[in-house]
């Protein structure tokens, strides 16, 4: 790169921030100017091609759908504006239940998952029964389909008629969600704990920390920080699966749509409920992608995870 220095006291047209012609005297070479112009031209060309190909794909898919033999009937059954306007307020009202379930179950899942992960990583023969129970818990609930778990808890617990045990489908459904997702989150936490190099524990012990203090102040902070992206992905999945509590009769967004469908025999409310969940999920998904990319950049630069 060719660098030209202006004489002291000569003012350039810039503002002194390192831009071409600034007060610091830096002037980029002609080759760099041409290279930057070429990069901008390529970026504009790539954007134009992407926009054109997207438009062509959308037009082709639209023509295929609207020219299908059954499109008029499908449009009336799944994309009816009248039922969409009727369903939207009720679906949004039921969505508040899904949001509350996400907040409460998400917190419970993180706490229970962390406890199970710590139990699985405890060393020594005295903790063998605890490790076995934690491993059995994660293996069982990761293998059990969530829908079956919900049916067992929501429908089976009330059938036992246990004194003092709630029969509220919302609480029972939240319990089933917590049981299943805590098993997944426990494995995420355990992977993070085991990814911390043993030298970190050794260094903490050499500074006078006990095993518990080393785990709390050294190992767990690093483990959690490394596992933020997969944890956010699990919360995104939990956000969607809160709609399954409707199988017990809880009136959430899905159940509100189901009530209208049962009365009208029109499936447009399901489309509305699905779009509402998508709109609720997209921000969390994009945030997860941003966090993942940020951590990847820091890792590539050798920064702290």
N, C-alpha and C positions, 0 to 999 in steps of 0.2 A: 504494500500500500504506500502510495506517495503522499507525504505530508508536507505541506507548505506552511511556513511560519511567517506571519505578518510582522512588520517591524513594531517595536514597542511604541505605544501611544497611538497607533493607527486604529481607528474604529471601524469595525465591520458592520454590515447591515443586520447582524443577528442580535441576540439578547444575552450572549455570554453564557449560554447553557450547554455548549458543546455542539450546537447545530451548525450546519454549514454557514460560514461567514460570521460566526459569533465572536464575541470579544476575546475568547480564549485563543483566537488565531488559527483554529483548526479548519481546514478546507479539505473535503474528501476528494479523492482522485477521480478522474473521469471514468476509470474502469469500475470503481465502486458505484458511481452514479448510474452507469449503464446496467450494472448487475441488479441494483435495487429496482430500477425501472422494469427490468426483465421479470423480476420476481412479482412485482405488482401486476404486470400484464398476464403472467401465468395464473395468478390468483383470480383475476377477473375472468379469464377464460374458463378456469375450472368451475367457478361459480355459475357462469352462464350455461355450461354444459350440464351441470347438476340440476339447475332449475329447469332446463329444457327436457331432460330425460325424466324428471319427476312429473312434469306436466303431461308428457306423452303417456307415461305409465298410468296416471290418474285418468286421462281421457279414455285409454283402452279399457281399463277396468270398469269405468262408468258405462261405456257402450256395451260391454259384455253383460253387465248386470241388468241394465234397463231393457235390453233386447232379449232377455231370457223369457221363455214362454210363460213362466209362472210369476214374473215380476209384478204385474198389477195386483195379484192376490197377496203376494208377499209384502208389497208396499202398504196395502190396507191393513194387514195383520200385524206388522212389526214397526211401521213408521207412520202411524196415524197421528196427525197433529192434535186432534181433539183429545185423545186419550193421553198424549204426551203432556198437554197443558193441565189435565186433571191429575196426572200422577206426580208431576214435579214437586208441588208443595208437600205432598204426603211423603214422598221419598226423602226430601230434604229434612222433614221433621223426624223421620225414622233414622236418618243418618247421624243425628246427634247421639243416639244410643251407640252406634258403631264407634264414634269418636271417643266417647267415654270409656267404652270397653278397651279401645286401643291404649288409652293413657293408663288405665288401672292395670290391665293385663301386661302391658309393656314393662311397667315398673316392677311388677311381681315376677315376671319372667327373668329380668336382668338380675334381680336379687337371688332368686332360687337357682338360676343357672350358674351364677358365680359360686354359690355354696356347694353345689354338686361338683363343679369343676375343681374346686379346692379339695373336696373330699377325695376325688379320684387321684390327686397328685400328692397326697400325704404319704410320707415315707415311714417305714418301720413296720414290724410285724403286729404291733398293737392296733394299728389302723386297718388291718386286713379286712375285717368284717365291714367297715365303713366303705372301703374301696369297692368291695364286692357289691354292696347295696347300691352304691352310686352307679357302678357299671351296669347292673341289672336294670336300674331305672332308665338310664339313657338307651340301652338296647331295646327295652320293651316299648317305650313311648315313641322312639324313632321308627320302630317297625310297625306300630299300630296305626292304621289310617286315621286321620283326624276325624273324619265323618263318623267312624265307628266309635271312637272315643267320646265324641259328643253324644251319640245315641245312648251309650252305656251310662254316662254321667247324668245327662238331662232326663232320660226316661227311666233308668234303672235305680238311681238314688231315691226318687220319690216312692218307687214301688216297695222299698225296704221299710218305709214308715218309721224311720228312726226318730226318736224323740229329740227335739231341739235342732234338727238338721233342716235347712231351708229347702223349699221346693220351688223357689223362684227360678224360672228358666234362664234369666239373665245372669244370676250369680252362678248357677250350675254350668251354663255355657262358658262363662268366663273362667271357671275353674278348669274345665276341659281344655280350653285354649292354653291356659297357663301350664298345665301338666305336659302337653305336647311340645309347646315351643321352648319350655325350659330345658327339655332334653337336647334340642338342637343347639340352643345358646350355650349350654354347658360344654358341649364339644367344641364350640368356637372358642370359649374361654380357655378350655384345657389346651387346645392347640397353641393359643397365645402364651400360656404359662410355660409350656414345654419348649417354645421357640426362644425363650430367654436363655442366653448362654450360662452354663453353670458358674463361670467365672464371676458373674454378677452376684450370685449368692455368696461365693467365697469372699469377694471383696467386701460385701456387707458384713459378713461374720468377722472379718479381720478388723473392721472398724468398731467392733463391740456390739453389734446388733444381734438379738436373738433370732432364732429361726422364724418365729412369728413376725417380728419386726422386719426382717429381711423380706418376707413374703409380702407384707403390707406396704412397705415404703419403697421397695426396690423392684420386686418381681411383678406384682399386680399392675402398677402404673404402666410399665412397659408393655405388659401383655394386653391390657385393655387398649392402649394407644395403637398397637399393631393390628388389632382385630376390629377397629371401628367400621371399615367397609362391610365385612360380612355381617356384623351386628346390625347395621342399618338395613342390609338386605333382608334379614330375618324380620325386622320390624315392618318392612314393606309387605312381606308375606302375611304377617299377623294382621296388618291393616285391612287386607282383602278378606282374610278368613274370618274376621269378626261377623261377616254376613251369614256365616253358617249357624249362628245361634238361633236363627229363625226357625230351625227345625223343631225347637222346643216350644214355639209359639210366641217368642219375644218379637215385638213389633219394631223391627229395625227397618233399614231402607229396603232390604230384600223382601221382608214380610209385608211391608206396606205396598210394594209393587205386586206381590202375590195376591193380596186381597182384591186389588182392582182387576187383575187378570182373571181371578176366579169368578168375579161378577160379570165381567164384560166379554170374556173369552177372546180378548185381544192382548197380544204379547208386547205391545209398545211399552208398557210400564217396565218390563224387564230391561229393555234397551235403555230407558232413562236411568234405571238403577245402575246398570253397568257403566254408563257414561259418567255418572256421578262418582262412582268408585275410581274410575280411571282419572278423572280430574283431581280426586283426592290423593291418588298415588303418584302421579307424575312429579309433583314438587319434591317429594321424598326421594324418588328415583334419581332425579337430576342432582339433588343434593348429595346422594350417595356417590354418583359418578364424579362430582366435583371433589369430594373428599378423597376418593381413590386416586384421582389424577394428581391431586396436591401431594399426597403421601408418596406417590411414585416419583414425582419430581424431586422431593426432598431426599428420597432414598438414592436417586441417581446422582444428586449433588453431594452425597455423603453427610447429609444433615441428620439431626436426631429424629427418630421415628416417634 
